[in-house]
Amino acid sequence: LEAVRVGRWKLILPREANTPYTLWIGRYTDSVEQSLLFDLQNDVGEQNDLAAEYPDIVRKLMQEADKVRRELGDYNKIGTGARFFDDGEKRPLTFFPDAE
């Protein structure tokens, strides 16, 4: 989980640089040392970090992030709501199963 958005607020979560879940798409990412809070209504380009000015909003969004991580999991943890593929019949590899 990289960020949480609720209404006008977006919280970018702390992360290490080049985490395993970003390398498969061929991009490298910078680390984020501490949470960054942006007011998307007034700062669409996410240029002004407001985390120090709105600690209550940061706390609320961090609680939401923790809730989502428990449910969905994260790159290194399986969430309580994670679903796995079953052993049933597999779908064809093509939309045209008669084509060779």
C-alpha positions, 0 to 999 in steps of 0.5 A: 500500500503506497497511499490512502485517499479520503475526500480531499486528502491523500496520505503517501505512506513511508516506504523504502526505495526500490521495494520488491513490488515496484521492480517487476514493472521496471521502475525504480522508486525513491524512499519516503522517510515519513508520511506526506499529506496533500490537500488535493483540492488545493494542491493537485500537483502534490507539492506542499506536504501538510502533515505537520499542520494536520496531525489529526488527519494524518492519524485518521488516514494512517488508521484507515491504511492499517485497516486496509492492510489488515484486509488486503495485505501488503507486499510482505503480508497476506491479508485476512480477506485475501483470496487464492486461485482454486484447483477447479477447471482452468479457463482457456488461454485465449478468447478464441479456444478453437484457434491454434 
